[in-house]
Amino acid sequence: SCNFCGAGEFRLVCVESGFEVRTCLRCGLVYVSPQPTADELPEFYDGMYADTSDDEMAARSMGAMEGHLKRIIRRRMPDGGRFLEVGCGNGRLLKTIADLPLELTAIELSESAADYARRAVPRAAILNLGIDSAEFPPASQDCIALIAVLEHVKDPRAVLTKLRGWLAP
């Protein structure tokens, strides 16, 4: 069933690496089924980002998404602030916004992707851990971004609640 609304009705999008990618017919969340266990996730994501080149990094990008997000962030935080990306992958968004006056922090479950992102954006603090084990002080972030993350977590509501606690008013 959908790990956001609990509905059992879905449309199969595809099967990838032995997992079904489904769209919930009630709330529209795209999610993975069955959900990998916490022990399986690091190995799964490390394999996804192994030996990433700049060309491959661009191909895995969402294209104009990073530029669009940069315009939004610049407009809402013109004087800078604290920015956290959850699931930064190989650092494509961080690299795009690195010239903005932001304190950049990210978390990434894949060790190889986190290492690549550190090389791509040396000034960013990139932590190699998952959302479940990440901890930040309440109200410590001015902006939090996550791209293609919620469909991978077991409890999206709990994740959003956790992130909301980290956001400054």
C-alpha positions as CSV (number, residue, x, y, z in Angstrom):
1,S,0.0,0.0,0.0
2,C,1.0,3.7,-0.4
3,N,3.4,4.7,2.3
4,F,1.8,8.2,2.4
5,C,-2.0,7.7,2.4
6,G,-2.2,3.9,2.9
7,A,-4.4,3.3,-0.2
8,G,-3.9,0.0,-1.9
9,E,-4.9,1.1,-5.4
10,F,-2.0,2.0,-7.6
11,R,-0.8,2.1,-11.2
12,L,2.4,0.3,-12.0
13,V,4.9,2.7,-13.6
14,C,7.8,0.3,-14.2
15,V,10.0,-2.4,-12.6
16,E,13.5,-1.4,-11.9
17,S,16.2,-3.4,-10.1
18,G,13.6,-5.8,-8.9
19,F,11.4,-3.1,-7.3
20,E,8.1,-1.9,-8.6
21,V,7.7,1.8,-9.1
22,R,4.0,2.7,-8.4
23,T,1.8,5.7,-8.5
24,C,-0.9,5.8,-5.8
25,L,-4.3,6.4,-7.4
26,R,-5.6,8.2,-4.3
27,C,-2.8,10.8,-3.5
28,G,-0.5,10.6,-6.5
29,L,2.7,9.7,-4.6
30,V,5.1,7.7,-6.7
31,Y,6.7,5.1,-4.5
32,V,8.9,2.0,-4.5
33,S,7.5,-1.4,-3.6
34,P,8.6,-3.3,-1.7
35,Q,10.5,-0.8,0.3
36,P,14.2,-1.8,0.7
37,T,15.2,-2.4,4.3
38,A,17.4,0.1,6.1
39,D,20.3,-2.4,5.7
40,E,19.7,-2.7,2.0
41,L,19.6,1.0,1.2
42,P,23.3,2.0,1.4
43,E,24.3,-0.8,-1.0
44,F,21.5,0.0,-3.4
45,Y,22.4,3.7,-3.6
46,D,26.1,3.2,-3.7
47,G,25.6,1.0,-6.8
48,M,23.5,3.7,-8.4
49,Y,26.2,6.4,-8.1
50,A,29.3,4.3,-8.6
51,D,31.9,5.9,-10.9
52,T,29.8,9.0,-11.8
53,S,31.2,11.2,-14.5
54,D,30.2,14.8,-15.2
55,D,28.3,13.7,-18.3
56,E,26.5,11.0,-16.3
57,M,25.8,13.5,-13.6
58,A,24.2,15.8,-16.1
59,A,22.2,13.0,-17.6
60,R,20.8,12.0,-14.2
61,S,19.9,15.6,-13.5
62,M,16.3,16.8,-13.8
63,G,17.5,19.3,-16.4
64,A,16.2,22.8,-15.8
65,M,15.0,21.9,-12.3
66,E,18.2,23.1,-10.6
67,G,18.1,26.5,-12.4
68,H,14.5,26.9,-11.5
69,L,15.2,26.1,-7.9
70,K,18.2,28.5,-7.9
71,R,15.9,31.3,-9.0
72,I,13.4,30.6,-6.2
73,I,16.1,30.3,-3.6
74,R,17.8,33.6,-4.7
75,R,14.5,35.4,-4.7
76,R,13.5,34.1,-1.2
77,M,16.9,34.4,0.4
78,P,18.7,37.3,-1.3
79,D,21.0,37.9,1.7
80,G,21.8,34.3,2.2
81,G,20.9,31.8,4.9
82,R,21.2,28.2,5.9
83,F,20.4,25.7,3.1
84,L,20.0,21.9,3.6
85,E,19.5,19.4,0.8
86,V,18.2,16.0,1.8
87,G,19.4,13.3,-0.5
88,C,21.9,15.4,-2.5
89,G,23.0,12.6,-4.7
90,N,26.1,13.6,-6.6
91,G,25.6,17.3,-5.7
92,R,24.0,18.7,-8.9
93,L,21.7,21.2,-7.1
94,L,24.5,22.2,-4.6
95,K,26.9,22.9,-7.5
96,T,24.2,25.0,-9.2
97,I,23.6,27.2,-6.1
98,A,27.2,27.2,-4.8
99,D,27.7,30.9,-5.9
100,L,24.8,32.1,-3.7
101,P,25.6,33.4,-0.2
102,L,24.4,30.3,1.5
103,E,25.7,28.0,4.2
104,L,25.4,24.7,2.4
105,T,24.7,21.5,4.1
106,A,23.5,18.2,2.7
107,I,22.9,14.6,3.7
108,E,23.3,11.7,1.3
109,L,23.0,8.0,2.0
110,S,25.3,6.8,-0.8
111,E,28.9,7.0,0.3
112,S,30.2,7.2,-3.3
113,A,27.7,10.0,-4.2
114,A,28.5,11.9,-1.1
115,D,32.2,11.7,-1.9
116,Y,31.5,12.9,-5.5
117,A,29.4,15.8,-4.2
118,R,32.2,16.8,-1.8
119,R,34.6,17.1,-4.7
120,A,32.1,18.9,-6.8
121,V,31.2,21.5,-4.0
122,P,34.1,21.6,-1.5
123,R,32.5,24.4,0.5
124,A,29.4,22.3,1.3
125,A,29.2,20.2,4.5
126,I,28.0,16.9,3.1
127,L,27.1,14.2,5.7
128,N,27.0,10.6,4.7
129,L,23.8,9.4,6.4
130,G,20.2,8.8,5.8
131,I,17.2,10.9,6.8
132,D,16.3,8.5,9.7
133,S,19.7,9.1,11.4
134,A,20.1,12.8,10.6
135,E,19.7,15.2,13.4
136,F,19.7,19.0,13.3
137,P,18.7,21.5,16.0
138,P,15.1,22.9,15.8
139,A,14.7,25.9,13.5
140,S,18.3,25.6,12.3
141,Q,17.6,25.7,8.6
142,D,16.2,28.5,6.4
143,C,15.5,26.4,3.4
144,I,15.3,22.6,2.9
145,A,15.2,21.0,-0.5
146,L,14.7,17.3,-1.4
147,I,14.4,16.1,-5.0
148,A,13.2,12.5,-5.6
149,V,13.4,11.5,-2.0
150,L,9.9,11.0,-0.5
151,E,9.2,8.0,-2.7
152,H,12.1,6.2,-1.1
153,V,11.2,6.7,2.5
154,K,9.0,4.3,4.6
155,D,7.0,7.1,6.3
156,P,6.8,10.3,4.3
157,R,4.6,12.1,6.9
158,A,7.2,11.4,9.6
159,V,10.0,12.7,7.3
160,L,8.1,15.9,6.5
161,T,7.3,16.5,10.2
162,K,11.0,16.0,11.0
163,L,12.1,18.5,8.3
164,R,9.5,21.0,9.4
165,G,11.0,21.0,12.9
166,W,14.4,21.9,11.4
167,L,13.0,24.9,9.5
168,A,13.3,28.4,11.0
169,P,10.1,30.3,11.2
